[in-house]
Amino acid sequence: QVQLVESGGGLVQPGGSLGLSCAASGSIFSLNVMGWYRQAPGKQRELVASILSGGKTNYADSVKGRFTISRDNTQKTVYLQMNSLKPEDTAVYYCHVVDLGRVTWGQGTQVTVSS
């Protein structure tokens, strides 16, 4: 079983930056995919960004050029650097990992972009 511990998030003004991190522990084989989803009130959960074990990344169109996902395979941690934040980025952000077909979700961390 994989456990995820998220950190980061909080309140930031429009145009500001925040960083999220998610550390995995437990019975881990390869962490094939690590990523972040988000869910705003009244909306469906959506993919923000993902990164494969080899480093290939994928971003939602809405965050391209503003967000950067990275991972440290030694530390089993995935990061999301969010720049030029907009009010529409406000949501609960969830860490998501896939390890040999097993999907694990983090508990979620709130990101609020507001003046």
Stockholm file with secondary structure:
# STOCKHOLM 1.0

chainA/1-115         QVQLVESGGGLVQPGGSLGLSCAASGSIFSLNVMGWYRQAPGKQRELVASILSGGKTNYADSVKGRFTISRDNTQKTVYLQMNSLKPEDTAVYYCHVVDLGRVTWGQGTQVTVSS
#=GR chainA/1-115 SS CEEEEEEECEEECTTCCEEEEEEEEESCSCCCEEEEEEECTTSCCEEEEEEETTSCEEECGGGTTTEEEEEETTTTEEEEEECSCCGGGCEEEEEEEEETTEEEECCCEEEEECC
#=GC SS_cons         CEEEEEEECEEECTTCCEEEEEEEEESCSCCCEEEEEEECTTSCCEEEEEEETTSCEEECGGGTTTEEEEEETTTTEEEEEECSCCGGGCEEEEEEEEETTEEEECCCEEEEECC
//
